[in-house]
Amino acid sequence: MSGLAPMAMEIANPARRRFLRQLNALGGLVLVVGVTDVLKAEEVKQYGADAMAHGWTDSPVAFVAIGTDGVVTIVVHRSEMGQGVRTSLPLVVADKLEADWNRVRISQAPADEQKYGNQDTDGSRSARHFFEPMRRCGAAARTMLEQAAARAWGVPVAEVHAVNHQVIHAPSARALGYGALALRAARLSVPPRDSLRLKSPSQFRYIGKGEMPLADGWDIATGNAHYGIDSRTDGMLFAVIARSPVLGADIASFDSTEVDKIPGVIRVVKLQVAVAGAKFHPLPGVAVIATDTWVAIKARDALKVQWGDSANSGYDSDSYRAQLEQAARKPGRVLRSSGDFDGALASASRKLEAEYYLPHIAHATMEPPAALARIDNGRCEVWAPTQAPQATRDDVAMHLGLSPDNVTVHVTLLGGGFGRKSKPDFAIEAALLSREMDGKPVKVIWTREDDLQHDYYHTVSVEHLQAGLDTQGKVIAWLHRSVAPSIAALFGPDPKHEAAFEVAMGLVNLPYDIPNLRIENPEAAAHTRVGWFRSVSNIPHAFAVQSFVAELAAAAGRDHRDFLLELIGPPRLIDPTAQGDAWNYGESPKRYPVDTGRLRRVVETVTREAHWGRGLSKGSGLGLAAHYSFVSYTAAVVEVALNEQGEMHIPRVDVAFDCGPQVNPERVRSQLEGAVVMGLSLALMGEITFKQGRAQQGNFHNYRVLRMNEAPPEIHVHLLPSEDWSVPLGGAGEPGVPPIAPALCNAIFAATGKRIRQLPIKGQLSKV
């Protein structure tokens, strides 16, 4: 296949380019990996993709190849885990390229951020950060084809135009297909960005239509899709690992006498490594390497491992909850303060106080972590379902003592990610075990028990709220204390406070019109691995805030919808930095202010479409919640119906969503439908508990997820239209989750009069 001509890749940050030129003038060549930190003190603050490691590129050299047969191959550099990125980003390129989608093929990029720009698939930002670069990429490739055709015909380029996979010269009625032009176009230089002719929205063929099927849909439906767990190669060995059950507990000793007698066992290997500089490390463990997975699993059962003690050996969910509650009832570090909360509360006509608890939850991806690695002649290849290809490459290289240039990471489809597969410990395990086997290919498999008992769990939290109402039932005082161990404990000394990005997820950036407000964050130590989870700290913050708003509305004798709209206040643009939010999901506060008008509209839309206020039978109720996250706006109405035994049915869920322009509305809709099911599952059943430092749940019999017969038969998604493509894109993968649990619990109150202040709900409805 012939591609567009190679050229020097342009780095997208001007200050970074100047710095590289200075280094090259001195005869030095550096990896961009180290440049960002060097430049931080000198550069103007960067936002969005500019602020991400390795930034972005829009060169068609990286992303587009056209064969002489006319087949267009578009490279996708983000990881596919059901959100449709292998469809949505290529659609943007194909639209601007004027390519026939039926002649487009998708290729997955390996880990190489120097070539492709940032590859982290997290934070609901793939389309947000790469919509514009992919537009320019497709437009540049189209321009090169038009230039090639104009030269072939000896006519001005202004007289030709590309349409539907060919370039046409209208005055002479001549046409050349893309295949015929591929070699000529490959010899041309990529045109400058400012010369590109971008389509207007009225000319879009694919963008915003939602008419194209999922690129991998057929393979997924027919069982031909390649997930990480499917990876195979000749001579492959299989490994499972007995990992430390308590964070910080090392291997005291192990006895493999009985294991060595089992046919098919190749070797037993001790893993206890931590490499300075690496972001992620495998847990200490003993690996069994065998000829197949089943032998390895059964042999692991026969292992006798003695684990050392750990400072976390006493971690107990019940006692830790009591500690969090004690901390939440005392003043903590003040994150935001406006007005006079104490004075306003003292003068309030009515005072309310509530405390909410959310346990650890596990990612429980349908495909547990798995990775295959082999080492040959000083080079390592890894096949893994990773959300963070470059982090996988870098950390594997560090653990093996190799240059990242000598590590290739092949990114497979992910059978679910939700943030778990941003942490490549499982890929590092495979690489280390391959080294132990002199480079032979080794595939590490995590069982469901491994997955649930050694996860990077979503944080546990207690949320303490107080408020005062005046004689008119309006909120005049608001206090929110959030107490939760932080993800930041993974990367250094435990800060014992939520990090800046965690508190900016619905805590400090509360967009309500309240004159006297205080937000605090008392201390909480981490005793297990805490990691990113779909929507992260928005889950506990939204649950608490939206539940408390419903409680305040009831106390004021007001309709919940009307009360919430009054709290949001009139449409206005809020500078996030004025709220103490210095993060704002990594985006510019000027480009992405908090827009209360948009928040109001999703509330108004979802309540209208769900027929808020309609008559319901006894034991039925509607619940409402709304939340701003990942620079998008979401509101949900959940309908519940309970019988006298407390058995609950959820007939319908409505979601209104505003993420600005939608590249692929079909995938946005699907992500919101999935978020509803996930949000309900977490609210009803999701809970990981600890005793003596060990996770107590081990499989789906005691870590339930929602089943098909329990899911709502009707999910109505209402996408707010946005015809203005100058409006910046918001996130879509995560914002649907946070409002679901509070909307469900508010519906239960409407149906029964019972407040739910702790999750999961299981067991709390039998007394209704």
C-alpha positions in Angstrom: 0.0 0.0 0.0 1.3 3.4 -0.9 0.9 6.1 1.6 1.3 9.9 1.5 4.9 11.0 1.4 7.0 10.8 4.6 7.9 14.2 6.0 9.2 15.6 9.2 6.5 15.5 11.9 5.6 19.0 13.2 5.2 19.4 16.9 2.1 21.3 17.7 3.4 23.7 20.3 5.4 26.7 19.1 7.4 27.2 22.2 8.3 23.5 22.2 9.4 23.9 18.6 11.7 26.8 19.5 13.2 24.8 22.3 13.9 21.9 20.0 15.6 24.1 17.5 17.8 25.5 20.1 18.8 22.0 21.2 19.4 20.9 17.7 21.6 24.0 17.1 23.8 22.7 20.0 24.0 19.3 18.3 21.6 17.6 20.8 18.5 15.5 20.1 16.0 14.9 22.8 12.7 13.0 23.2 9.7 15.2 23.5 8.9 13.2 26.7 11.3 15.4 28.6 10.6 18.7 26.9 7.2 19.5 28.6 8.6 19.7 32.1 11.6 21.8 30.9 9.4 24.3 29.3 6.7 24.6 32.0 8.2 27.6 33.7 8.7 29.5 30.4 5.5 28.8 28.5 2.1 30.4 28.8 -0.3 28.0 30.5 -1.5 25.4 28.1 -5.0 23.8 27.9 -6.8 21.0 26.3 -4.7 18.8 24.0 -1.8 21.4 24.1 -1.4 20.6 27.8 -1.3 16.8 27.4 1.9 14.9 27.1 3.1 15.0 23.5 0.1 17.2 22.5 -1.4 16.5 19.1 -0.6 16.3 15.4 -2.8 16.8 12.4 -0.5 15.5 9.7 -2.0 13.1 7.2 1.4 11.4 7.1 0.6 9.9 10.5 -3.0 9.0 10.0 -3.9 8.5 6.3 -2.6 6.1 3.6 -4.2 5.6 0.2 -3.5 2.5 -1.9 -3.4 2.4 -5.7 -6.6 0.3 -5.4 -8.3 3.3 -3.9 -8.6 1.9 -0.4 -8.2 4.6 2.2 -6.7 3.4 5.5 -7.2 5.7 8.5 -5.1 5.2 11.6 -6.8 5.5 15.0 -4.5 6.4 17.9 -7.0 6.1 20.7 -8.2 2.9 22.3 -11.6 1.4 21.5 -13.6 0.1 24.5 -17.1 0.5 23.3 -17.3 4.2 23.0 -16.8 4.1 19.3 -13.6 6.1 18.9 -12.5 3.7 16.0 -15.6 5.0 14.2 -15.9 8.6 15.3 -12.4 9.9 14.6 -12.1 8.2 11.2 -15.5 9.6 10.3 -14.1 13.1 10.8 -11.1 12.4 8.6 -13.2 10.7 5.9 -15.7 13.5 5.9 -13.0 16.1 5.2 -11.2 13.8 2.8 -14.4 13.3 0.8 -13.8 9.5 1.1 -16.4 6.9 0.4 -16.9 5.2 3.8 -17.4 1.9 2.1 -13.8 2.1 0.9 -12.3 3.1 4.2 -10.4 0.7 6.4 -9.4 1.3 10.0 -5.9 0.5 11.4 -5.0 0.7 15.1 -1.9 2.7 16.0 0.7 1.2 18.2 2.1 3.2 21.2 4.0 6.1 19.7 3.0 9.5 21.0 5.9 11.2 19.2 4.1 10.3 15.9 0.5 10.4 16.8 0.2 12.9 19.7 -1.3 12.0 23.1 -2.9 8.5 23.2 -4.4 8.4 26.6 -8.0 7.3 26.2 -9.5 8.7 29.3 -11.1 11.9 30.6 -13.9 11.8 27.9 -11.6 13.9 25.6 -10.7 11.9 22.5 -13.2 13.8 20.2 -12.8 17.0 22.3 -9.1 17.1 21.7 -8.8 15.6 18.3 -11.9 16.7 16.3 -10.1 19.8 15.0 -6.8 18.0 14.3 -8.6 15.2 12.4 -10.6 17.8 10.4 -7.3 19.4 9.3 -5.8 16.0 8.7 -8.6 15.0 6.3 -8.6 18.4 4.6 -4.8 18.3 4.1 -5.0 14.9 2.4 -7.9 16.0 0.2 -6.0 19.1 -0.8 -2.9 17.0 -1.8 -5.2 14.8 -4.0 -6.7 17.9 -5.6 -3.2 19.3 -6.2 -2.0 16.1 -7.7 -5.0 16.0 -10.1 -4.6 19.6 -11.1 -0.9 18.9 -12.0 -1.8 15.8 -13.9 -4.3 17.8 -16.0 -2.3 21.0 -16.2 -5.1 23.1 -14.8 -5.4 25.5 -11.9 -6.1 23.7 -8.6 -9.0 26.1 -8.1 -10.8 24.4 -11.0 -10.8 20.9 -9.3 -12.6 19.6 -6.3 -12.8 16.2 -4.6 -16.1 14.5 -4.1 -17.0 11.0 -3.1 -13.6 9.4 -3.5 -12.6 11.1 -6.8 -11.3 14.5 -8.0 -13.3 16.2 -10.6 -12.5 18.8 -13.2 -15.9 20.2 -14.0 -14.9 22.3 -17.1 -13.7 19.2 -18.9 -15.8 16.6 -17.1 -12.7 14.7 -16.3 -12.3 12.6 -13.1 -9.6 10.6 -11.4 -10.2 8.3 -8.5 -8.1 8.4 -5.3 -6.2 5.2 -6.2 -5.0 6.7 -9.5 -3.8 9.8 -7.6 -2.2 8.2 -4.6 1.4 8.0 -5.9 1.3 11.5 -7.3 -0.2 12.9 -4.0 2.4 11.1 -2.0 5.2 13.1 -3.6 3.7 16.4 -2.5 4.3 18.4 0.7 1.6 18.6 3.4 -0.1 22.0 2.9 0.2 24.6 5.6 -2.7 24.7 8.1 -3.8 28.2 7.2 -4.2 27.3 3.6 -6.7 24.5 4.2 -10.3 24.7 3.1 -12.5 23.3 5.7 -16.1 22.3 5.0 -18.9 24.2 6.5 -21.3 22.2 8.7 -23.9 22.2 5.8 -21.4 20.2 3.7 -20.8 17.5 6.3 -21.4 14.0 4.9 -20.8 11.9 8.0 -20.1 14.3 10.9 -23.1 14.8 13.1 -25.3 12.4 11.2 -25.1 9.3 13.4 -25.8 7.1 10.4 -22.7 5.0 10.1 -22.5 1.6 11.9 -19.8 0.9 14.4 -16.6 0.1 12.5 -16.1 -3.1 14.6 -19.7 -3.9 15.0 -19.9 -6.9 12.7 -16.7 -8.5 14.1 -18.0 -8.0 17.6 -21.3 -9.5 16.8 -19.8 -12.5 15.0 -17.1 -13.2 17.6 -14.2 -12.2 15.3 -13.1 -9.1 17.1 -9.6 -9.2 18.7 -9.6 -8.3 22.4 -6.5 -8.5 24.5 -7.5 -11.8 26.0 -7.7 -13.2 22.5 -4.0 -12.6 21.7 -2.0 -15.6 20.6 1.3 -16.4 19.0 3.3 -19.6 18.4 5.0 -21.1 21.4 3.0 -19.0 23.8 3.0 -19.9 27.5 0.3 -18.9 30.0 0.6 -17.4 33.4 -1.5 -16.6 36.4 -0.2 -14.9 39.5 -1.0 -15.2 43.2 -0.8 -11.6 44.2 -0.4 -9.9 47.6 -3.9 -9.8 49.1 -3.0 -6.7 51.2 -1.5 -3.5 49.9 2.1 -3.3 51.0 2.4 -7.0 52.1 5.5 -8.6 50.5 6.2 -12.3 50.0 7.6 -13.8 53.2 8.0 -17.3 51.6 6.4 -19.7 49.2 6.4 -23.5 48.7 5.8 -24.8 45.2 6.6 -28.4 45.9 3.1 -29.6 45.0 2.9 -27.2 42.0 6.1 -28.7 40.5 4.4 -32.1 40.3 1.5 -30.9 38.1 1.9 -31.9 34.4 2.0 -28.8 32.2 3.6 -26.5 34.8 6.8 -25.0 33.3 8.0 -22.7 36.1 7.1 -20.9 39.2 8.5 -17.3 39.4 8.6 -14.8 42.2 7.6 -11.3 41.2 8.5 -8.5 43.6 9.7 -5.4 41.7 9.4 -1.7 41.9 11.4 0.5 39.5 12.1 4.1 40.2 10.5 6.4 37.7 7.8 4.0 36.6 4.2 5.1 37.2 2.7 1.7 37.8 4.1 -1.4 39.4 2.8 -5.0 39.6 1.8 -6.1 43.0 4.2 -8.6 44.7 3.3 -12.1 43.7 4.2 -15.6 42.7 3.5 -16.6 39.1 2.8 -20.0 37.7 3.8 -20.4 34.1 2.2 -23.4 32.3 1.2 -24.8 28.9 -2.4 -23.6 29.3 -4.5 -21.3 31.4 -6.4 -24.0 33.3 -3.2 -25.8 34.4 -1.8 -22.5 35.6 -5.0 -21.7 37.6 -5.1 -25.1 39.2 -1.4 -25.0 40.0 -1.8 -21.6 41.6 -4.4 -23.2 43.9 -1.8 -25.6 45.0 0.8 -22.9 45.9 1.5 -22.2 49.5 2.4 -18.5 50.0 3.1 -16.8 53.2 2.6 -13.0 53.1 4.4 -10.5 55.3 2.7 -7.9 57.4 1.6 -4.5 56.2 0.5 -1.2 57.6 -2.8 -1.9 55.8 -3.4 -5.3 57.3 -6.0 -3.8 59.6 -8.0 -2.1 56.9 -11.7 -2.8 57.7 -14.5 -1.2 55.8 -16.8 -0.8 58.9 -14.2 0.8 61.1 -12.8 3.0 58.2 -16.3 4.3 57.5 -16.6 5.3 61.2 -13.2 7.2 60.8 -14.5 9.0 57.7 -17.7 9.9 59.5 -15.8 11.4 62.4 -13.6 13.4 60.1 -16.6 14.6 58.1 -18.2 16.0 61.3 -15.3 18.3 62.1 -13.9 21.2 60.2 -11.4 20.4 57.4 -9.2 22.1 54.9 -11.3 25.0 53.4 -11.4 24.8 49.6 -13.9 27.5 48.9 -15.6 30.1 51.0 -17.9 32.9 50.1 -20.2 35.1 52.3 -20.7 34.2 55.9 -21.8 30.6 56.2 -21.8 30.4 60.0 -23.8 33.6 60.4 -26.3 32.7 57.7 -26.8 29.2 59.2 -27.4 30.7 62.6 -30.0 33.0 61.2 -31.7 30.4 59.1 -35.4 29.7 59.6 -34.8 26.0 59.1 -31.6 24.0 59.2 -30.9 20.6 57.5 -28.0 18.2 57.8 -27.3 14.9 56.0 -24.5 12.5 55.5 -24.0 10.2 52.5 -21.8 7.1 52.2 -20.4 5.5 49.1 -18.2 2.4 49.3 -15.3 1.2 47.1 -16.4 -0.1 43.8 -14.6 -2.2 41.3 -14.4 -1.7 37.5 -15.4 -5.3 36.8 -14.8 -4.9 33.0 -16.3 -7.9 31.1 -12.8 -8.6 29.8 -10.5 -8.9 32.8 -6.9 -7.6 32.4 -4.8 -9.7 30.1 -1.6 -9.1 28.1 0.9 -11.1 26.0 4.6 -10.2 25.8 7.7 -11.6 24.1 11.3 -10.4 24.0 13.6 -11.1 21.1 17.1 -9.7 20.5 16.7 -6.9 23.0 13.2 -5.8 21.8 9.9 -6.4 23.5 6.5 -6.7 21.9 3.3 -6.4 24.0 -0.3 -7.0 23.0 -2.6 -5.5 25.5 -6.1 -3.9 25.9 -4.6 -0.7 27.3 -6.2 2.8 27.6 -2.7 4.2 28.0 -0.4 2.9 25.2 2.5 5.3 25.9 2.4 4.7 29.6 2.4 1.0 28.9 5.4 1.4 26.6 7.4 3.6 29.0 6.7 1.5 32.1 7.5 -1.8 30.4 10.7 -0.3 29.1 11.7 0.9 32.6 11.0 -2.4 34.2 13.0 -4.2 31.6 15.8 -1.7 31.4 15.2 -1.0 27.7 14.8 2.1 25.7 11.1 2.8 24.9 12.2 2.7 21.2 12.8 -1.0 21.7 9.3 -1.7 23.1 6.3 -2.1 20.7 2.8 -2.0 22.2 0.0 -3.4 20.0 -3.3 -2.0 21.2 -6.2 -4.5 21.0 -9.9 -3.9 21.5 -10.8 -3.5 25.1 -13.7 -5.5 26.6 -14.5 -2.5 28.8 -12.0 -0.1 30.4 -13.7 2.5 32.7 -10.2 3.7 33.8 -8.9 0.3 35.0 -6.9 -0.3 31.8 -5.2 3.0 32.1 -3.0 1.2 34.6 -0.7 -1.2 32.7 0.4 -3.4 35.6 -0.9 -6.5 33.8 1.2 -5.7 30.7 4.3 -5.2 32.9 3.7 -8.6 34.5 3.7 -10.3 31.0 6.9 -8.5 30.0 8.7 -9.5 33.2 7.6 -13.1 32.9 8.7 -13.2 29.3 12.2 -12.1 30.5 12.2 -14.8 33.1 11.5 -17.3 30.3 14.3 -16.1 28.1 12.0 -14.1 25.9 9.4 -16.7 25.2 6.0 -15.3 24.7 4.0 -15.3 27.9 0.3 -14.3 28.3 -0.8 -13.2 31.7 -4.5 -13.9 32.4 -6.4 -12.3 35.3 -9.3 -14.3 36.6 -12.4 -12.6 37.7 -11.3 -13.1 41.3 -7.9 -11.5 40.5 -9.8 -8.6 38.9 -12.1 -7.9 41.8 -9.6 -8.5 44.6 -6.6 -6.6 43.1 -8.3 -3.7 41.4 -7.5 0.0 41.5 -10.7 0.7 43.2 -13.0 3.7 43.0 -12.6 5.7 46.2 -14.8 5.3 49.3 -16.2 8.5 50.7 -18.4 10.2 53.2 -20.1 13.4 52.1 -21.4 15.7 54.9 -23.8 18.5 54.0 -25.5 21.2 56.0 -27.8 24.0 54.8 -30.0 26.7 56.0 -33.3 27.9 54.5 -34.9 31.3 55.0 -38.5 32.0 55.6 -39.2 31.8 51.9 -37.7 28.3 51.6 -34.6 29.6 49.8 -31.1 28.3 50.5 -29.0 30.9 52.2 -26.2 28.8 53.6 -24.5 25.7 52.3 -21.6 23.5 53.7 -20.2 20.5 52.0 -17.4 18.4 53.5 -16.1 15.6 51.3 -13.8 12.9 52.9 -12.2 10.4 50.6 -8.8 8.8 50.0 -7.1 10.2 46.9 -5.8 8.7 43.7 -2.7 10.8 44.2 -1.6 8.3 46.9 -0.6 6.0 44.0 2.2 8.3 42.8 3.9 9.5 45.9 3.4 10.1 49.6 -0.3 9.9 50.5 -1.6 13.5 50.5 -4.6 12.5 52.7 -6.6 15.1 50.8 -8.5 14.9 47.5 -6.3 16.2 44.7 -7.1 19.4 42.7 -8.7 17.4 39.9 -10.8 15.3 42.3 -12.3 18.3 44.2 -13.0 20.0 40.8 -15.5 17.2 40.0 -18.7 18.6 41.4 -17.4 19.8 44.8 -15.7 23.2 44.6 -17.3 24.0 41.2 -20.8 23.9 42.5 -22.7 26.2 40.1 -25.5 27.2 42.4 -26.7 30.7 43.3 -26.1 30.5 47.1 -24.8 33.6 48.9 -23.1 31.9 51.8 -21.1 28.8 51.0 -18.2 26.8 52.4 -16.5 23.7 50.9 -14.1 21.6 53.1 -12.0 18.6 52.6 -10.9 16.8 55.8 -8.1 14.2 55.8 -8.5 10.5 54.7 -5.6 8.0 54.3 -5.6 5.4 51.5 -5.2 1.8 52.5 -5.7 0.2 49.1 -5.0 1.1 45.5 -7.4 3.9 44.4 -7.6 4.6 40.7 -9.6 6.3 38.0 -13.1 5.0 37.5 -15.7 6.1 34.9 -16.6 9.7 36.1 -14.2 9.5 39.1 -15.1 11.8 42.0 -18.2 13.1 40.2 -20.0 10.0 41.4 -19.8 10.7 45.2 -20.1 14.4 44.9 -23.1 14.3 42.5 -24.8 11.7 44.7 -24.5 13.8 47.8 -25.3 17.2 46.2 -28.3 16.0 44.1 -29.7 13.9 47.0 -29.4 16.8 49.4 -31.1 19.2 47.0 -34.0 16.9 46.9 -34.1 16.8 50.7 -34.0 20.6 50.8 -36.9 20.9 48.3 -39.0 18.5 50.3 -38.2 20.5 53.5 -39.2 23.7 51.8 -42.4 22.1 50.5 -41.3 22.9 47.0 -41.4 20.9 43.7 -38.0 19.4 43.2 -37.6 20.6 39.6 -38.6 24.2 40.5 -36.3 24.2 43.5 -33.4 22.9 41.5 -33.8 25.5 38.8 -34.0 28.2 41.4 -30.7 27.0 42.9 -29.0 27.0 39.5 -30.2 30.5 39.1 -30.4 32.6 36.0 -28.3 31.8 32.9 -24.8 33.0 33.4 -21.2 32.1 32.5 -19.1 31.2 35.6 -15.3 31.4 35.5 -14.2 28.1 37.1 -11.2 29.7 38.7 -13.5 32.0 40.6 -14.9 28.9 42.3 -11.5 27.6 43.3 -11.3 25.2 40.3 -7.9 25.6 38.8 -8.3 22.4 36.7 -11.6 22.6 34.8 -11.0 19.2 33.2 -7.8 20.6 31.7 -9.6 23.1 29.6 -9.4 26.9 29.3 -11.8 28.6 31.7 -12.4 31.2 28.9 -13.2 28.6 26.3 -15.1 26.4 28.7 -16.8 28.5 31.4 -19.6 26.8 33.4 -22.8 27.7 31.6 -25.8 27.6 34.0 -28.1 28.3 31.0 -27.1 24.9 29.5 -27.5 23.2 32.9 -31.0 24.7 33.2 -31.9 23.5 29.7 -31.0 19.9 30.4 -33.2 20.0 33.5 -36.0 21.6 31.6 -35.7 19.2 28.7 -35.6 16.0 30.8 -38.5 16.9 33.0 -40.6 17.9 30.0 -39.8 14.7 28.1 -40.3 12.5 31.2 -43.7 14.2 31.8 -42.6 15.4 35.2 -45.5 15.8 37.6 -47.7 13.2 35.9 -49.9 11.1 38.0 -48.4 7.7 39.1 -49.9 4.8 40.9 -49.2 4.0 44.6 -45.6 2.9 45.2 -44.3 4.7 42.1 -42.3 7.8 41.9 -40.0 10.0 39.7 -36.6 11.3 40.8 -34.5 14.0 39.3 -30.8 14.8 39.3 -28.5 17.1 37.2 -24.8 17.4 37.0 -22.0 19.2 35.2 -18.9 17.1 34.4 -16.3 16.7 31.7 -17.4 20.1 30.4 -20.9 18.7 29.5 -24.3 18.9 31.1 -26.5 16.0 32.1 -29.9 15.6 33.7 -31.8 12.4 34.5 -35.3 11.4 35.5 -35.7 7.9 36.9 -39.1 6.2 37.3 -39.5 3.5 40.0 -42.3 1.2 41.0 -42.1 -0.7 44.3 -44.5 -3.3 45.8 -45.2 -3.8 49.4 -42.3 -6.2 49.9 -39.9 -3.6 48.7 -39.2 -5.3 45.3 -38.4 -2.5 42.9 -38.9 -2.2 39.1 -37.4 0.6 37.0 -39.8 1.1 34.1 -38.1 4.1 32.5 -35.2 6.4 32.6 -34.9 9.7 30.7 -31.6 11.5 30.1 -31.1 14.9 28.6 -27.5 15.7 27.5 -25.7 18.7 26.2 -22.1 18.1 25.1 -22.2 20.8 22.4 -21.8 19.5 18.8 -21.9 15.7 18.4 -19.5 14.1 16.0 -21.4 10.8 16.1 -24.7 11.1 17.8 -25.4 7.3 17.6 -22.3 6.6 19.8 -23.2 9.5 22.2 -26.6 8.0 22.6 -25.2 4.5 23.2 -22.7 5.8 25.8 -25.5 7.4 27.7 -27.6 4.3 27.5 -24.7 2.3 28.9 -24.1 5.0 31.6 -27.7 4.5 32.7 -27.2 0.8 33.1 -23.9 1.2 34.8 -25.1 3.9 37.1 -28.1 1.8 38.2 -25.8 -1.2 38.7 -23.5 0.7 41.0 -26.3 2.3 42.9 -28.2 -0.9 43.5 -25.4 -3.4 44.0 -21.8 -2.1 43.7 -19.7 -2.6 46.8 -16.2 -3.8 47.6 -15.6 -4.3 51.4 -12.4 -5.0 53.2 -11.5 -7.1 56.3 -8.0 -7.4 57.6 -6.8 -5.5 54.5 -8.4 -8.0 52.0 -11.2 -7.4 49.5 -14.1 -9.7 50.4 -15.8 -9.9 47.1 -14.5 -12.4 44.5 -16.9 -12.9 41.6 -20.3 -11.9 40.3 -22.1 -13.9 42.9 -21.1 -11.4 45.6 -20.2 -8.4 43.4 -23.4 -8.2 41.4 -23.8 -6.2 38.2 -27.2 -5.4 36.7 -28.7 -8.2 34.6 -30.8 -7.8 31.5 -34.0 -8.6 33.3 -33.2 -5.9 35.9 -32.4 -3.1 33.4 -35.1 -0.5 32.5 -37.1 -1.6 29.5 -37.2 2.0 28.3 -34.2 4.4 28.2 -35.0 7.7 26.4 -32.0 9.8 25.5 -32.6 13.4 24.6 -29.6 15.0 22.9 -29.8 18.8 22.9 -29.0 19.9 19.4 -26.1 22.1 18.6 -25.8 23.5 15.1 -23.0 25.9 16.0 -19.8 24.0 15.4 -17.8 27.0 16.7 -18.9 25.8 20.2 -16.2 23.6 21.7 -17.0 19.9 22.1 -17.7 18.4 25.5 -17.0 14.9 26.9 -19.5 12.1 26.3 -18.2 8.9 27.8 -18.4 9.7 31.5 -21.0 12.5 32.2 -24.0 10.1 32.0 -23.0 8.2 35.1 -23.1 10.7 38.1 -26.8 11.7 38.0 -28.2 8.2 37.9 -27.8 7.1 41.5 -29.2 10.3 43.0 -32.1 10.4 40.5 -32.9 6.7 41.5 -32.8 7.4 45.2 -34.9 10.6 44.8 -37.4 8.5 42.9 -37.5 5.9 45.8 -38.3 8.8 48.2 -41.0 10.0 45.9 -42.5 6.5 45.8 -42.1 5.5 49.5 -41.0 8.5 51.7 -37.8 6.6 52.5 -34.4 8.4 52.1 -31.4 6.5 50.8 -28.2 8.0 52.1 -25.8 5.2 51.5 -24.9 3.1 48.6 -25.5 0.4 47.5 -29.3 0.4 47.9 -29.4 -3.4 48.3 -31.1 -4.5 51.5 -32.5 -1.1 52.3 -35.9 -1.5 50.7 -37.2 -4.6 52.5 -38.5 -2.3 55.3 -40.4 0.0 53.0 
